[in-house]
Amino acid sequence: MLGDYCADLLVEDCLIIELKACKALADEHTAQILGYLRACHREHGLLMNFGAPKIEIKKFKM
């Protein structure tokens, strides 16, 4: 739990996964995952979008 926001998945206490179902990923989605990584002091994150015609996956490393 981060303030009023909650990450979708935390895997093995080291990987944060944020799931989306939208037509395209926006800068706000990137800012959200980066904020989670900073706030939780985690190094690795995935932003996954299942709403686009093709599944989009972006990796982040702090």
Secondary structure, DSSP 8 states (H G I E B T S, - for coil): -BTTB--SEEETTTEEEEEE-SSS--HHHHHHHHHHHHHHT-SEEEEEE-SSSS-EEEEEE-
